[in-house]
Amino acid sequence: MAVEFVARGSLPSTAEEWLGLLAAIGVMIATYVLVQVWAGRSAAKELDALEARFVAESAQFKSRWPAQVLWQAPYLELEAEAERSWRVVFVLERRRDLARRGRVGDFDAQIAAVRSWITTVVNAMNNAASRGR
């Protein structure tokens, strides 16, 4: 048998044993790679769905409270928008980590834009808190 060396506790001594060992290692590596590819695609789909949901909810908020009247928004709505925006940043960072090297800059620009929006929302939150809203 090609894997008798395992029972002996020694290195392979015949060509068949070496071939069996290499085939077993090859199957394990191929299985690992396939699982990683599948897991990466599954995670990417899940992150895409999360990002779409958060962006849609944020768009609804922005339609209710455009930037020019954002300062009049209630504190709780501002807080929810800030939390949602931080979740978008988290999703974008995870997607950036899963992306190929060439696309990392795209995610960095999106993250910077969302963080800028968060700063605006937090400033409006501070304004609402000082007014007691």
Secondary structure, DSSP 8 states (H G I E B T S, - for coil): -TTHHHHHTS---SHHHHHHHHHHHHHHHHHHHHHHHHHHHHHHHHHHHHHHHHHHHHHHHHHHS-GGGGGGS-HHHHHHHHHHHHHHHHHHHHHHHHS-GGGHHHHHHHHHHHHHHHHHHHHHHHHHHHHT-
